Amino acid sequence: MSRRKKFFDPYEDFIVAPHFKKPVYVVGKLSVNLKGFGFVAPEDGGADIFIGAEELGSALNGDRVKVRVIEQYGSRREGSVVEVLERKNQIIVGTLSKFGKKNAVMPDDKRIDKKIILPHFKEKFEPKTKVVVKIISWQPLRGEVVEVVGKENSPGVDVLAVLRAHGVEDDFPPDVQAQASRIELEPTDAEIAGRLDRRNLKIVTIDGEDAKDLDDGVFAEERDDGFFLGVYIADVSHYVRPYTALDNEAFERGTSIYPVDRVVPMLPTELSNGICSLNAGVDRLSMACEMNLDAAGNVVDYKIFPTVIHVFKRLTYTQVNKFLDGDKILSDCAENLHALKKVHGLRKKIRDERGAIYFDLPELKVLLNDAGKPIKITKRVQTVAESIIEECMLLANETVAAHTLRKKIPSLYRVHELPSPEKVETFNQLLAHFSLHVATSGGRELEPRDFQKILSKVKNLPAEKIITSYALRTMQQARYSPENLGHFGLAAKFYTHFTSPIRRYPDLIVHRMLRASWETPQNLPTLAKRLDEIAKHSSERERRAIDIERETTDLKAVEFMQRFVGQNFDGVIESVTNFGFFVELDNGVDGLVRAAEIGGDYYSFVEREFALVGNATGRSFHIGDAVRVKLSAASTKLRQLSFELIEERSL
């Protein structure tokens, strides 16, 4: 068993590595570095434990492990994995290869630096063939091929490999597909009976050009005493009933996923693009949230009920933006759109006064050709039309959340808790370099407006993107909960997700609880028993979807940049670590400048300064500094760009 040598440091307190009479064990999640070593984050808190590559045993990245502490230097500890408590990597995606006379797989995840022997796979294969492997033995590491994904460079195989690595299947199980195929194509007279009829309203849907699952329709009109706003949401809960195959699969998926080149829907297309989608020109069942607003935009009255609607027209964001800019198109929707624009302005003003936080970060979008190859990188920013729909959905979500609380209906809430004091302190350390500070006065609790004040001050300044990004990292992660804990970012006392039941399981559950409160209130206690489980599972599935979308976008962005290897670019340092700094280019992609490759000095990471500083020269590289770099490598395997520093520049 190896030991890391301890060198005497005259500036460090003298510490003797103890020889434990009684072994010390810690349980936590293992994170393996690309260099082979790892760290375990203890579940009971405390500093991470360093695990040398030779001390990992059969444990792989992401496993829950039991570790024996073998060395300790103050708060720094080294350990050895003695038991794997929970295996994360039951399924692994990789590339087929030869290992002597045996077939093997090299995992795509470079943090798993071990060959997987395939004792039962005897088939011939072409080089660079991607497969999905189920692990059958951990020591030695052996597996069996459960799916051949395809040739590495074939269209769509790279994205499909990411999906499989996260355990995502495209196709629905046969029993789920069979149930979906039996659902009618149009609502029946019996289903429409008993619902309030809103087919007379000129309801519109407003979405992107390529959208097919249309969750929400809107209608607004200005009245003498204010405004009427109707938000009409697909009544998925009518078609997806508890304890059915459809429901079980929707729960398992948790959410639709939007990788860079496709959609992996939560529900089969018979529902998501068919009977549940609010397509124009046909009758559809919906759940309505109709609100009366006063002249200032406050809700003074509302109704939530099942209805039948007939969407008047399907509009796109592009069409609505052109109309609002003065184009004469959409004259038959003019009154509705003008009223929606006014409601949008009033509601945004109310949210501004509450102190809601606006993270105006452009979204990186990679455009692909028919062969799945990247042809362009764009920055997608929110338009007025999108903002109008967002305000309508936010208001409906708040109204429904308030209703469930007022009526004591068990439900799910979208919660966003206060950021931790430690993260706020770190953010303030960064802000100090820009003469800014998140501060409260009079001993009051931190409020969203304290962050929004900072973001408003840096609007349109060179440091805006950096500070906004770090403000976002300072926030807690939004999640689902059966308990209403408020939404810090929106400055909302209560908030839920009601408006997208086609693509989010929690929204379907909110609809289901509302339906039970009207039809079978005696079933509410039974349905409520699963809310905690649903909240946790849905939050996990949401994070998985975000990871997949980010990974596939990064993959294609790196592939796009391969054509520019050797060229120089201007960029800004967006983050600094002990091994270098990341530079973001104008098109939104980022890459690493390694500290060891800067040259001329040895650079140390000064955490409080968010900087790399030369030990001899004092030359420093801070977050927000402008630099010129050369793209030296673009690795799709690592999904990473590598830069060489050319020169520092002034912003």
C-alpha positions as CSV (number, residue, x, y, z in Angstrom):
1,M,0.0,0.0,0.0
2,S,1.5,3.3,-1.1
3,R,1.9,6.4,1.0
4,R,2.3,10.0,-0.3
5,K,5.6,11.4,1.0
6,K,5.2,14.3,3.5
7,F,7.7,17.1,3.0
8,F,8.5,19.6,5.8
9,D,7.1,23.0,5.1
10,P,8.4,25.8,7.5
11,Y,5.3,27.9,6.9
12,E,2.9,25.1,7.9
13,D,2.0,24.0,11.4
14,F,3.9,20.9,12.4
15,I,1.7,17.9,12.0
16,V,2.4,14.2,12.6
17,A,0.5,11.7,10.5
18,P,-1.3,9.6,13.1
19,H,-1.2,5.8,13.2
20,F,-4.8,5.0,13.9
21,K,-5.4,2.4,16.6
22,K,-9.0,2.2,15.4
23,P,-9.6,2.4,11.7
24,V,-11.5,5.5,10.5
25,Y,-14.1,4.9,7.8
26,V,-16.0,7.4,5.6
27,V,-18.8,6.9,3.2
28,G,-19.3,9.2,0.2
29,K,-19.4,9.7,-3.6
30,L,-16.2,9.1,-5.6
31,S,-15.2,11.5,-8.3
32,V,-12.3,10.4,-10.5
33,N,-9.9,12.8,-12.2
34,L,-8.8,12.3,-15.8
35,K,-5.3,11.7,-14.4
36,G,-6.5,8.6,-12.6
37,F,-6.7,9.6,-9.0
38,G,-9.9,10.6,-7.3
39,F,-11.7,12.3,-4.3
40,V,-14.5,11.2,-2.1
41,A,-17.0,13.8,-0.8
42,P,-18.1,12.5,2.6
43,E,-21.8,12.3,3.1
44,D,-21.5,13.6,6.7
45,G,-19.6,16.7,5.6
46,G,-16.0,17.6,5.9
47,A,-13.1,17.9,3.4
48,D,-12.8,15.6,0.4
49,I,-10.6,12.6,0.8
50,F,-7.8,12.0,-1.8
51,I,-7.8,8.5,-3.3
52,G,-4.7,7.5,-5.2
53,A,-5.2,5.6,-8.5
54,E,-3.7,2.5,-6.9
55,E,-6.2,2.8,-4.0
56,L,-9.4,2.8,-6.1
57,G,-9.8,-1.0,-6.2
58,S,-12.8,-1.8,-8.5
59,A,-14.5,1.5,-7.8
60,L,-15.4,3.7,-10.8
61,N,-16.3,7.4,-11.2
62,G,-19.6,8.2,-9.5
63,D,-19.8,5.1,-7.3
64,R,-20.9,5.4,-3.6
65,V,-18.0,4.0,-1.7
66,K,-16.7,3.2,1.8
67,V,-13.2,4.5,2.4
68,R,-10.6,3.8,5.1
69,V,-8.5,6.9,6.0
70,I,-4.9,5.9,5.7
71,E,-3.1,9.2,6.1
72,Q,-4.0,12.6,7.6
73,Y,-2.2,15.9,7.5
74,G,-4.3,18.4,9.4
75,S,-7.6,18.6,7.5
76,R,-6.2,16.9,4.4
77,R,-6.8,13.2,4.3
78,E,-5.9,10.3,2.0
79,G,-7.8,7.1,1.8
80,S,-8.3,3.7,0.3
81,V,-11.6,2.3,-1.1
82,V,-12.5,-0.8,0.9
83,E,-16.0,-1.4,-0.4
84,V,-18.3,-0.2,-3.2
85,L,-21.7,0.4,-1.7
86,E,-23.6,1.5,-4.8
87,R,-22.5,1.1,-8.4
88,K,-23.4,4.0,-10.7
89,N,-22.0,2.5,-13.9
90,Q,-24.2,-0.5,-14.5
91,I,-24.3,0.5,-18.2
92,I,-21.2,1.9,-20.0
93,V,-20.8,3.2,-23.5
94,G,-17.6,2.8,-25.4
95,T,-15.6,1.8,-28.5
96,L,-14.9,-1.8,-29.5
97,S,-11.3,-2.8,-29.6
98,K,-8.9,-5.8,-29.5
99,F,-7.1,-6.7,-26.2
100,G,-4.8,-9.5,-27.3
101,K,-7.1,-12.2,-28.6
102,K,-10.0,-10.9,-26.7
103,N,-12.6,-8.4,-27.6
104,A,-12.9,-5.4,-25.2
105,V,-14.4,-1.9,-24.9
106,M,-12.7,1.3,-24.1
107,P,-15.2,3.5,-22.2
108,D,-16.1,6.9,-23.7
109,D,-16.0,8.4,-20.2
110,K,-12.2,9.0,-19.9
111,R,-12.6,9.0,-16.1
112,I,-13.1,5.2,-16.4
113,D,-9.6,4.3,-17.6
114,K,-10.1,0.6,-17.7
115,K,-10.8,-1.9,-20.5
116,I,-14.0,-3.9,-20.3
117,I,-13.4,-7.4,-21.4
118,L,-16.2,-9.0,-23.4
119,P,-15.9,-12.8,-22.8
120,H,-19.0,-13.7,-24.8
121,F,-18.8,-11.3,-27.7
122,K,-17.3,-13.2,-30.7
123,E,-18.7,-11.2,-33.6
124,K,-16.6,-9.4,-36.1
125,F,-16.7,-5.6,-36.0
126,E,-15.5,-2.6,-37.9
127,P,-13.0,-0.2,-36.2
128,K,-14.5,2.6,-34.1
129,T,-17.8,0.9,-33.5
130,K,-19.7,2.3,-30.5
131,V,-21.5,-0.2,-28.2
132,V,-23.5,-0.2,-25.0
133,V,-22.2,-2.6,-22.4
134,K,-23.8,-4.1,-19.3
135,I,-21.3,-4.9,-16.6
136,I,-21.4,-8.5,-15.4
137,S,-18.2,-8.5,-13.3
138,W,-16.4,-5.7,-11.5
139,Q,-13.1,-7.3,-10.6
140,P,-11.9,-8.1,-13.2
141,L,-14.1,-5.7,-15.2
142,R,-16.2,-7.7,-17.7
143,G,-19.3,-7.0,-19.6
144,E,-21.7,-8.0,-22.3
145,V,-22.8,-6.0,-25.3
146,V,-26.5,-5.1,-25.1
147,E,-26.6,-2.7,-28.1
148,V,-24.5,-1.8,-31.1
149,V,-24.9,2.0,-31.5
150,G,-23.0,2.3,-34.8
151,K,-19.8,3.6,-36.4
152,E,-18.2,6.5,-34.5
153,N,-18.5,9.0,-37.4
154,S,-22.0,7.9,-38.6
155,P,-24.7,10.7,-38.3
156,G,-26.2,10.9,-34.9
157,V,-24.1,8.2,-33.3
158,D,-22.1,10.6,-31.1
159,V,-25.3,12.1,-29.6
160,L,-26.9,8.7,-29.2
161,A,-23.9,7.5,-27.3
162,V,-24.3,10.3,-24.8
163,L,-28.0,9.4,-24.3
164,R,-27.1,5.8,-23.7
165,A,-24.3,6.7,-21.3
166,H,-27.0,8.4,-19.2
167,G,-29.4,5.5,-19.4
168,V,-31.8,7.1,-21.9
169,E,-33.7,5.1,-24.5
170,D,-35.4,6.6,-27.5
171,D,-38.2,4.0,-28.0
172,F,-41.0,3.4,-25.6
173,P,-41.7,-0.1,-24.2
174,P,-44.2,-2.2,-26.1
175,D,-47.0,-1.9,-23.5
176,V,-46.6,1.9,-23.3
177,Q,-46.7,2.2,-27.1
178,A,-49.7,-0.1,-27.3
179,Q,-51.6,2.0,-24.8
180,A,-50.7,5.2,-26.7
181,S,-51.9,3.8,-30.0
182,R,-55.3,3.0,-28.5
183,I,-56.0,6.7,-27.5
184,E,-58.5,8.4,-29.8
185,L,-57.4,11.0,-32.3
186,E,-60.0,13.6,-31.3
187,P,-62.0,14.3,-28.1
188,T,-65.4,12.6,-28.0
189,D,-68.7,14.3,-27.2
190,A,-68.8,12.5,-23.9
191,E,-65.4,13.9,-22.9
192,I,-66.4,17.4,-23.9
193,A,-69.7,17.2,-21.9
194,G,-69.4,18.8,-18.5
195,R,-66.5,21.1,-19.4
196,L,-66.8,24.8,-19.8
197,D,-66.7,25.6,-23.5
198,R,-64.1,28.2,-24.6
199,R,-64.1,27.3,-28.3
200,N,-65.5,30.8,-29.0
201,L,-62.3,32.5,-27.9
202,K,-59.6,33.3,-30.4
203,I,-56.9,31.5,-28.4
204,V,-53.5,31.4,-30.0
205,T,-50.3,29.3,-29.4
206,I,-47.0,31.1,-29.7
207,D,-43.9,28.9,-30.1
208,G,-40.7,28.3,-32.1
209,E,-41.0,27.4,-35.7
210,D,-40.0,23.8,-35.1
211,A,-42.1,23.1,-32.0
212,K,-44.5,20.1,-32.3
213,D,-45.6,19.6,-28.7
214,L,-47.8,22.7,-28.0
215,D,-48.5,22.8,-24.3
216,D,-50.1,26.2,-23.9
217,G,-52.5,28.6,-25.5
218,V,-53.3,32.2,-24.5
219,F,-56.0,34.8,-24.9
220,A,-56.2,38.3,-23.5
221,E,-58.4,41.3,-23.8
222,E,-58.5,44.7,-22.3
223,R,-61.5,45.6,-20.3
224,D,-62.8,48.8,-18.6
225,D,-61.4,47.8,-15.2
226,G,-58.3,46.1,-16.4
227,F,-57.5,42.9,-18.3
228,F,-58.8,39.3,-18.8
229,L,-56.0,36.7,-19.3
230,G,-56.7,33.1,-20.1
231,V,-54.0,30.5,-20.0
232,Y,-55.0,27.1,-21.5
233,I,-52.8,24.1,-20.8
234,A,-53.1,20.7,-22.5
235,D,-55.1,18.4,-20.2
236,V,-52.6,15.5,-20.2
237,S,-54.0,14.2,-16.9
238,H,-57.2,13.2,-18.7
239,Y,-55.3,10.8,-20.9
240,V,-52.4,9.7,-18.6
241,R,-54.1,8.1,-15.5
242,P,-52.3,6.9,-12.4
243,Y,-50.9,3.4,-12.3
244,T,-51.0,2.8,-16.0
245,A,-48.1,1.9,-18.3
246,L,-48.1,5.4,-19.7
247,D,-47.9,7.0,-16.3
248,N,-45.2,4.7,-15.1
249,E,-43.0,5.5,-18.1
250,A,-43.7,9.2,-17.8
251,F,-42.6,9.1,-14.2
252,E,-39.5,7.1,-15.1
253,R,-38.5,9.6,-17.8
254,G,-39.5,12.6,-15.7
255,T,-39.0,15.1,-18.5
256,S,-38.6,15.5,-22.3
257,I,-34.9,15.9,-23.3
258,Y,-33.7,18.2,-26.0
259,P,-30.2,17.1,-27.2
260,V,-28.6,19.2,-29.9
261,D,-30.0,17.1,-32.8
262,R,-33.3,15.6,-31.6
263,V,-36.1,15.4,-29.0
264,V,-36.5,12.5,-26.6
265,P,-40.2,13.0,-25.5
266,M,-41.6,12.1,-22.1
267,L,-44.8,10.9,-23.8
268,P,-45.3,9.0,-27.1
269,T,-45.9,11.2,-30.1
270,E,-49.5,10.0,-30.3
271,L,-50.0,12.2,-27.2
272,S,-47.1,14.7,-27.3
273,N,-47.7,15.8,-30.9
274,G,-51.2,14.5,-31.3
275,I,-54.2,14.4,-28.9
276,C,-52.5,16.4,-26.1
277,S,-50.9,19.0,-28.4
278,L,-53.0,22.2,-28.7
279,N,-52.9,22.2,-32.5
280,A,-54.8,24.9,-34.4
281,G,-58.1,24.2,-36.0
282,V,-59.1,21.2,-33.8
283,D,-60.9,20.7,-30.5
284,R,-58.7,20.0,-27.6
285,L,-59.2,19.3,-23.9
286,S,-57.4,21.7,-21.6
287,M,-57.0,22.9,-18.1
288,A,-57.7,26.6,-17.9
289,C,-56.4,29.3,-15.5
290,E,-58.5,32.4,-16.3
291,M,-57.5,35.6,-14.4
292,N,-59.0,39.0,-14.1
293,L,-56.3,41.7,-13.6
294,D,-56.7,45.2,-12.4
295,A,-55.3,48.2,-14.3
296,A,-51.9,47.7,-12.6
297,G,-51.7,44.0,-13.5
298,N,-52.6,42.4,-10.1
299,V,-54.8,39.3,-10.1
300,V,-58.1,40.2,-8.5
301,D,-60.1,37.1,-9.4
302,Y,-59.4,33.7,-11.0
303,K,-60.9,30.4,-12.0
304,I,-59.1,27.0,-12.6
305,F,-61.2,24.4,-14.4
306,P,-61.3,21.8,-17.2
307,T,-62.4,23.2,-20.5
308,V,-62.6,22.5,-24.2
309,I,-60.8,24.9,-26.6
310,H,-60.3,25.3,-30.4
311,V,-57.1,27.1,-31.1
312,F,-57.7,29.9,-33.5
313,K,-54.2,30.1,-34.9
314,R,-50.7,28.7,-34.4
315,L,-48.2,31.6,-34.2
316,T,-44.4,31.7,-34.1
317,Y,-42.1,34.0,-32.1
318,T,-40.8,35.4,-35.4
319,Q,-44.3,36.3,-36.6
320,V,-45.3,37.9,-33.3
321,N,-42.1,39.9,-33.1
322,K,-42.6,41.2,-36.6
323,F,-46.2,42.2,-35.7
324,L,-45.1,44.0,-32.6
325,D,-42.5,45.8,-34.7
326,G,-45.3,47.2,-37.0
327,D,-45.8,44.5,-39.6
328,K,-49.4,44.4,-40.8
329,I,-49.6,40.6,-40.6
330,L,-51.7,38.8,-38.0
331,S,-54.4,41.5,-38.1
332,D,-57.0,38.9,-37.1
333,C,-55.1,38.4,-33.8
334,A,-54.3,42.1,-33.3
335,E,-56.5,42.7,-30.2
336,N,-55.3,39.6,-28.5
337,L,-51.6,40.4,-29.1
338,H,-51.9,44.0,-28.1
339,A,-53.6,43.0,-24.9
340,L,-50.9,40.3,-24.2
341,K,-48.2,42.9,-24.7
342,K,-49.8,45.3,-22.2
343,V,-50.2,42.5,-19.6
344,H,-46.6,41.6,-20.2
345,G,-45.4,45.1,-19.4
346,L,-47.5,45.3,-16.2
347,R,-46.4,41.9,-14.9
348,K,-42.8,42.6,-15.6
349,K,-43.1,45.9,-13.7
350,I,-44.6,44.0,-10.7
351,R,-41.7,41.4,-10.8
352,D,-39.2,44.3,-11.1
353,E,-40.7,45.9,-8.0
354,R,-40.5,42.6,-6.1
355,G,-36.8,42.4,-7.0
356,A,-36.9,39.3,-9.2
357,I,-33.5,38.4,-10.7
358,Y,-32.9,38.5,-14.4
359,F,-30.1,36.3,-15.6
360,D,-29.7,37.6,-19.2
361,L,-27.3,35.0,-20.4
362,P,-27.5,34.2,-24.1
363,E,-28.0,30.5,-24.9
364,L,-25.4,28.8,-27.0
365,K,-27.0,27.0,-30.0
366,V,-25.2,24.8,-32.5
367,L,-26.9,24.5,-35.9
368,L,-26.4,21.1,-37.7
369,N,-26.8,20.0,-41.3
370,D,-28.8,16.9,-42.4
371,A,-25.7,14.7,-41.7
372,G,-25.5,15.9,-38.1
373,K,-22.4,18.1,-38.7
374,P,-22.2,21.5,-37.1
375,I,-22.3,24.4,-39.5
376,K,-22.8,27.4,-37.3
377,I,-22.8,28.5,-33.6
378,T,-25.2,31.2,-32.6
379,K,-26.2,33.0,-29.4
380,R,-29.9,32.7,-28.8
381,V,-31.3,35.7,-26.8
382,Q,-34.9,36.0,-25.6
383,T,-37.2,38.0,-27.8
384,V,-40.2,40.1,-26.8
385,A,-42.6,37.4,-28.0
386,E,-40.9,34.8,-25.8
387,S,-41.0,37.2,-22.9
388,I,-44.7,37.7,-23.4
389,I,-45.4,34.0,-23.1
390,E,-43.0,33.6,-20.2
391,E,-44.9,36.3,-18.2
392,C,-48.2,34.6,-18.9
393,M,-46.9,31.2,-17.8
394,L,-45.2,32.7,-14.7
395,L,-48.5,34.3,-13.6
396,A,-50.5,31.1,-14.2
397,N,-47.9,29.1,-12.2
398,E,-48.1,31.5,-9.3
399,T,-51.9,31.6,-9.4
400,V,-52.2,27.8,-9.3
401,A,-49.6,27.5,-6.5
402,A,-51.6,30.1,-4.4
403,H,-54.8,28.2,-5.1
404,T,-53.4,24.8,-4.0
405,L,-52.1,26.4,-0.8
406,R,-55.4,28.3,-0.1
407,K,-57.5,25.2,-0.7
408,K,-55.0,23.0,1.1
409,I,-54.7,20.7,-1.9
410,P,-51.5,18.5,-1.7
411,S,-49.3,19.4,-4.6
412,L,-45.8,19.9,-5.9
413,Y,-44.0,23.2,-5.8
414,R,-41.0,24.6,-7.8
415,V,-38.8,25.9,-5.0
416,H,-35.6,27.9,-5.1
417,E,-34.0,28.5,-1.7
418,L,-31.7,31.3,-0.5
419,P,-28.1,30.9,-1.5
420,S,-25.7,29.7,1.2
421,P,-23.7,32.3,3.1
422,E,-20.5,30.6,2.0
423,K,-21.4,31.0,-1.7
424,V,-22.4,34.6,-1.2
425,E,-19.1,35.3,0.5
426,T,-17.2,33.8,-2.5
427,F,-19.3,35.9,-4.9
428,N,-18.5,39.0,-2.9
429,Q,-14.8,38.2,-3.1
430,L,-15.1,38.3,-6.9
431,L,-17.2,41.5,-6.8
432,A,-14.6,43.2,-4.7
433,H,-12.3,43.3,-7.8
434,F,-15.0,45.4,-9.5
435,S,-15.7,47.6,-6.4
436,L,-19.1,45.9,-5.9
437,H,-20.7,44.0,-3.0
438,V,-23.9,42.1,-2.4
439,A,-25.1,43.7,0.8
440,T,-28.1,43.9,3.1
441,S,-29.0,46.6,5.5
442,G,-30.6,46.8,8.9
443,G,-29.9,43.1,9.7
444,R,-32.6,41.9,7.3
445,E,-32.4,38.6,5.4
446,L,-30.8,38.5,2.0
447,E,-33.3,39.3,-0.8
448,P,-33.4,38.7,-4.6
449,R,-33.2,42.5,-5.1
450,D,-29.8,42.5,-3.6
451,F,-28.5,40.4,-6.5
452,Q,-30.5,42.3,-9.1
453,K,-29.0,45.6,-8.0
454,I,-25.6,44.1,-8.9
455,L,-26.7,42.8,-12.2
456,S,-28.3,46.2,-13.1
457,K,-25.1,48.0,-12.2
458,V,-23.0,45.9,-14.6
459,K,-25.5,45.9,-17.5
460,N,-23.7,46.5,-20.8
461,L,-20.3,46.6,-19.1
462,P,-17.3,44.4,-20.2
463,A,-17.6,42.4,-16.9
464,E,-21.4,41.8,-17.3
465,K,-21.2,38.2,-18.6
466,I,-18.6,37.1,-16.0
467,I,-20.5,38.6,-13.0
468,T,-23.9,37.3,-14.2
469,S,-22.4,33.8,-14.6
470,Y,-21.0,33.8,-11.1
471,A,-24.2,35.2,-9.7
472,L,-26.0,32.2,-11.3
473,R,-23.5,29.8,-9.8
474,T,-24.0,31.4,-6.4
475,M,-27.7,30.4,-6.5
476,Q,-29.1,27.2,-5.1
477,Q,-30.4,24.7,-7.7
478,A,-34.1,25.0,-8.2
479,R,-35.9,21.7,-7.4
480,Y,-39.4,20.2,-6.8
481,S,-40.8,19.8,-3.3
482,P,-44.2,18.9,-1.8
483,E,-43.5,21.8,0.6
484,N,-43.9,25.4,-0.5
485,L,-40.5,27.0,0.2
486,G,-40.9,30.0,-2.1
487,H,-38.8,30.9,-5.2
488,F,-35.8,33.2,-4.4
489,G,-34.9,34.0,-8.0
490,L,-38.4,34.9,-9.0
491,A,-39.0,36.7,-5.7
492,A,-42.2,34.7,-5.4
493,K,-43.7,33.5,-2.2
494,F,-45.3,30.5,-3.9
495,Y,-44.6,28.9,-7.3
496,T,-45.3,25.7,-9.1
497,H,-45.0,24.1,-12.6
498,F,-48.5,23.9,-14.2
499,T,-47.9,24.9,-17.7
500,S,-46.0,22.1,-19.5
501,P,-47.5,18.7,-18.6
502,I,-46.6,17.3,-22.0
503,R,-42.9,17.5,-21.3
504,R,-42.6,17.7,-17.4
505,Y,-44.0,15.1,-15.1
506,P,-44.4,17.5,-12.1
507,D,-46.8,19.6,-14.1
508,L,-48.8,16.5,-14.9
509,I,-48.9,15.7,-11.1
510,V,-50.1,19.3,-10.3
511,H,-53.0,18.8,-12.9
512,R,-53.7,15.4,-11.3
513,M,-54.0,16.8,-7.8
514,L,-56.3,19.6,-9.1
515,R,-58.5,17.0,-10.9
516,A,-58.7,14.9,-7.8
517,S,-59.7,17.9,-5.7
518,W,-62.8,18.3,-8.0
519,E,-63.7,14.8,-8.8
520,T,-62.4,12.4,-6.1
521,P,-61.2,14.4,-3.1
522,Q,-61.2,11.2,-1.0
523,N,-58.2,10.0,-3.1
524,L,-56.0,13.0,-2.3
525,P,-54.3,11.5,0.8
526,T,-53.4,8.4,-1.2
527,L,-52.0,10.4,-4.1
528,A,-50.2,12.7,-1.7
529,K,-48.1,9.8,-0.3
530,R,-45.9,9.7,-3.4
531,L,-45.3,13.4,-3.7
532,D,-42.0,13.4,-1.9
533,E,-40.7,10.5,-4.1
534,I,-42.0,12.2,-7.3
535,A,-40.3,15.5,-6.3
536,K,-36.9,13.9,-5.7
537,H,-37.0,11.7,-8.8
538,S,-38.2,14.5,-11.1
539,S,-35.4,16.8,-9.8
540,E,-32.9,14.1,-10.6
541,R,-34.3,13.5,-14.0
542,E,-34.3,17.3,-14.7
543,R,-30.6,17.4,-13.8
544,R,-29.9,14.5,-16.1
545,A,-31.7,16.2,-19.0
546,I,-29.7,19.4,-18.4
547,D,-26.4,17.4,-18.4
548,I,-27.3,15.6,-21.6
549,E,-28.3,18.9,-23.4
550,R,-25.1,20.6,-22.2
551,E,-22.8,17.6,-23.1
552,T,-24.2,17.3,-26.6
553,T,-24.1,21.0,-27.3
554,D,-20.4,21.1,-26.1
555,L,-19.7,18.0,-28.2
556,K,-20.9,19.7,-31.4
557,A,-19.4,23.1,-30.5
558,V,-16.0,21.4,-30.2
559,E,-16.5,19.6,-33.5
560,F,-17.3,22.9,-35.1
561,M,-14.2,24.5,-33.8
562,Q,-11.9,21.8,-35.1
563,R,-11.7,23.6,-38.5
564,F,-10.1,26.6,-36.7
565,V,-7.2,24.8,-35.0
566,G,-4.1,27.0,-35.3
567,Q,-6.0,30.2,-35.6
568,N,-5.9,33.1,-33.1
569,F,-8.9,34.5,-31.2
570,D,-9.7,37.3,-28.8
571,G,-11.4,36.2,-25.6
572,V,-12.1,36.9,-21.9
573,I,-11.0,34.8,-18.9
574,E,-14.2,33.4,-17.4
575,S,-12.8,31.2,-14.6
576,V,-9.5,30.4,-13.0
577,T,-8.3,27.1,-11.4
578,N,-5.1,25.7,-10.0
579,F,-4.3,24.2,-13.3
580,G,-5.0,27.1,-15.6
581,F,-7.8,29.4,-16.8
582,F,-10.7,29.1,-19.1
583,V,-11.2,31.6,-21.9
584,E,-14.5,32.4,-23.5
585,L,-14.5,33.5,-27.2
586,D,-17.0,35.9,-28.8
587,N,-19.1,33.0,-30.2
588,G,-19.7,31.7,-26.6
589,V,-17.4,28.6,-26.7
590,D,-14.6,28.3,-24.1
591,G,-11.4,26.5,-23.7
592,L,-8.4,25.9,-21.3
593,V,-5.1,27.7,-21.1
594,R,-2.9,25.4,-18.9
595,A,-0.8,27.1,-16.3
596,A,2.1,24.8,-17.0
597,E,2.2,26.0,-20.6
598,I,2.1,29.8,-20.1
599,G,5.9,29.9,-19.7
600,G,8.3,32.3,-18.1
601,D,7.3,31.6,-14.5
602,Y,5.7,29.1,-12.2
603,Y,2.1,30.2,-11.6
604,S,0.1,29.6,-8.4
605,F,-3.7,29.8,-7.9
606,V,-4.7,32.6,-5.5
607,E,-8.2,31.6,-4.6
608,R,-9.3,34.9,-3.0
609,E,-8.0,36.8,-6.0
610,F,-9.6,34.5,-8.6
611,A,-6.2,34.7,-10.3
612,L,-3.1,32.8,-11.4
613,V,0.0,34.7,-10.1
614,G,3.6,34.2,-11.2
615,N,5.8,33.3,-8.2
616,A,8.8,35.2,-9.5
617,T,7.4,37.9,-11.8
618,G,4.1,38.7,-10.1
619,R,2.4,38.5,-13.5
620,S,-1.2,37.7,-13.0
621,F,-4.3,36.5,-14.9
622,H,-7.7,37.5,-13.3
623,I,-11.3,36.7,-14.1
624,G,-12.5,39.3,-16.6
625,D,-9.0,39.9,-18.2
626,A,-9.0,40.1,-22.0
627,V,-6.5,37.8,-23.7
628,R,-5.6,36.7,-27.2
629,V,-5.2,32.9,-27.7
630,K,-4.4,30.3,-30.3
631,L,-6.6,27.3,-30.6
632,S,-4.1,24.4,-30.3
633,A,-6.5,21.4,-30.0
634,A,-10.2,20.6,-30.2
635,S,-10.9,17.1,-28.7
636,T,-14.4,15.7,-29.2
637,K,-13.5,12.8,-26.9
638,L,-12.8,15.2,-24.0
639,R,-15.3,17.8,-25.3
640,Q,-12.7,20.4,-24.6
641,L,-10.8,23.1,-26.5
642,S,-7.2,23.8,-25.6
643,F,-5.7,27.3,-26.1
644,E,-2.2,28.7,-26.1
645,L,-1.7,32.2,-24.6
646,I,-0.6,34.7,-27.3
647,E,-0.9,38.0,-25.3
648,E,-2.9,39.9,-22.8
649,R,-5.1,42.7,-24.1
650,S,-7.0,45.7,-22.7
651,L,-10.8,45.6,-22.7
